Amino acid sequence: MCIKNLKSVKLNILFTSNNILCTVTNIRGKVLFWTSAGSKKSRGMKKVTLTTTISILGLILEYLNKSKIGNIHLNLNGFDKNKKIVLKYFKHSFFNILSITNNSMLSHNGCKNLKKRYI
């Protein structure tokens, strides 16, 4: 399903420990297209590899080409080493990246560890 007259979209990519979820939404947040590593029949640890990430991004680029969308707001969530590869992939494509947000929650020292008990 291609929706016309869209100038820019948001691309949300969530990297979990054992899956990658991608959604394309309009600026207001209505979901236009989604895909995940699990929907590509990848099971187990094969879901978070580089090849599945690139195949998912290929699907997203194909959808954006059909919809004739040129501008992207990129939103990355979670922890994964493939974030840099995703950024490279979109920089080498013909899309204009308007903004990049990285919402990875990092702990800032956190709670103090308990004192060791000597017996």
KEDRENVO-190338 format. One record per residue (C-alpha): residue number from 1; z, y, x. Coordinates in pm, 1 decimal, m for minus. Layout:
BEGIN
[NUM [Z Y X]]
...
***
This chain:
BEGIN
[1 [0.0 0.0 0.0]]
[2 [m112.1 327.1 159.8]]
[3 [29.8 655.4 40.5]]
[4 [m192.3 954.5 109.3]]
[5 [m115.9 1320.4 178.0]]
[6 [180.7 1245.6 403.7]]
[7 [200.8 1458.4 716.1]]
[8 [505.2 1306.0 882.1]]
[9 [732.4 1004.5 840.0]]
[10 [1060.6 874.5 978.7]]
[11 [1059.1 550.1 1174.3]]
[12 [1402.6 384.5 1186.5]]
[13 [1446.0 98.1 1432.8]]
[14 [1773.6 m97.0 1431.5]]
[15 [1841.7 m327.5 1724.4]]
[16 [2112.0 m577.7 1634.3]]
[17 [2239.6 m855.0 1857.9]]
[18 [1999.5 m1110.2 1709.7]]
[19 [1735.0 m920.2 1509.9]]
[20 [1518.8 m607.5 1510.2]]
[21 [1472.0 m418.7 1182.7]]
[22 [1208.3 m146.1 1139.2]]
[23 [1158.1 78.2 836.4]]
[24 [905.9 355.8 778.7]]
[25 [1031.6 615.2 531.0]]
[26 [913.7 950.7 412.3]]
[27 [1118.9 1259.4 497.0]]
[28 [1335.2 1221.8 185.9]]
[29 [1421.4 859.3 271.5]]
[30 [1200.8 657.3 35.4]]
[31 [1098.0 332.7 207.2]]
[32 [721.7 301.3 251.2]]
[33 [701.3 m2.1 481.6]]
[34 [945.9 m235.4 651.7]]
[35 [934.7 m532.9 885.2]]
[36 [1170.4 m736.8 1099.7]]
[37 [1160.2 m1000.3 1370.2]]
[38 [1288.0 m1260.7 1124.4]]
[39 [1003.1 m1191.5 882.9]]
[40 [756.8 m1284.0 1160.2]]
[41 [887.6 m1644.6 1157.0]]
[42 [1077.7 m1598.6 1484.1]]
[43 [1405.1 m1787.5 1492.5]]
[44 [1711.2 m1776.7 1715.2]]
[45 [1703.3 m1587.0 2043.1]]
[46 [1324.4 m1549.4 2019.2]]
[47 [1379.5 m1261.1 1777.8]]
[48 [1500.4 m1013.4 2041.4]]
[49 [1237.2 m1073.7 2308.4]]
[50 [980.5 m825.7 2433.5]]
[51 [685.5 m1003.0 2274.5]]
[52 [832.1 m992.9 1923.0]]
[53 [920.7 m625.7 1968.3]]
[54 [562.5 m543.3 2063.8]]
[55 [420.5 m748.4 1776.1]]
[56 [644.8 m562.3 1527.8]]
[57 [539.2 m226.8 1672.7]]
[58 [175.8 m334.0 1640.3]]
[59 [229.0 m395.3 1268.5]]
[60 [386.7 m52.6 1228.3]]
[61 [103.9 121.1 1414.5]]
[62 [m149.7 m61.7 1199.3]]
[63 [22.6 61.6 882.7]]
[64 [39.8 418.9 1013.5]]
[65 [m329.5 409.6 1105.7]]
[66 [m424.1 293.7 755.8]]
[67 [m210.8 567.7 601.7]]
[68 [m357.5 832.1 837.8]]
[69 [m14.6 960.6 939.7]]
[70 [m1.3 1158.0 1264.1]]
[71 [357.9 1281.9 1304.2]]
[72 [665.3 1064.0 1355.0]]
[73 [1039.3 1126.8 1365.1]]
[74 [1179.9 836.4 1568.9]]
[75 [1534.1 711.0 1501.8]]
[76 [1678.3 435.6 1725.5]]
[77 [2003.3 254.8 1641.6]]
[78 [2194.5 m18.6 1818.7]]
[79 [2196.1 m160.5 2169.6]]
[80 [1899.1 m320.2 2336.0]]
[81 [1717.7 m302.8 2665.7]]
[82 [1384.3 m274.5 2482.9]]
[83 [1446.6 83.0 2361.9]]
[84 [1265.4 227.5 2661.8]]
[85 [969.8 0.9 2594.3]]
[86 [954.1 123.9 2234.4]]
[87 [950.7 484.2 2355.2]]
[88 [672.5 409.9 2605.9]]
[89 [472.8 231.3 2338.0]]
[90 [481.5 533.5 2106.6]]
[91 [418.0 786.6 2383.9]]
[92 [96.6 605.8 2479.2]]
[93 [m18.5 592.8 2117.5]]
[94 [m200.3 884.3 1954.9]]
[95 [91.4 984.6 1729.9]]
[96 [284.1 1308.6 1771.2]]
[97 [654.9 1235.3 1818.5]]
[98 [836.0 1529.4 1663.9]]
[99 [1192.2 1414.4 1733.3]]
[100 [1376.7 1124.8 1891.8]]
[101 [1733.9 1046.4 1788.5]]
[102 [1947.4 775.3 1942.3]]
[103 [2248.9 682.2 1729.6]]
[104 [2410.5 423.7 1955.4]]
[105 [2784.9 423.8 1911.8]]
[106 [2948.9 421.8 2254.1]]
[107 [3322.8 391.5 2286.3]]
[108 [3488.2 669.0 2487.3]]
[109 [3760.0 471.8 2668.4]]
[110 [3907.7 339.1 2343.8]]
[111 [4259.8 201.3 2308.5]]
[112 [4485.8 142.9 2605.9]]
[113 [4525.1 m222.0 2710.0]]
[114 [4863.3 m384.2 2669.6]]
[115 [5088.3 m398.3 2973.3]]
[116 [5093.0 m742.2 3135.6]]
[117 [5413.3 m935.1 3083.1]]
[118 [5581.5 m1069.3 3394.2]]
[119 [5788.1 m1386.3 3361.8]]
***
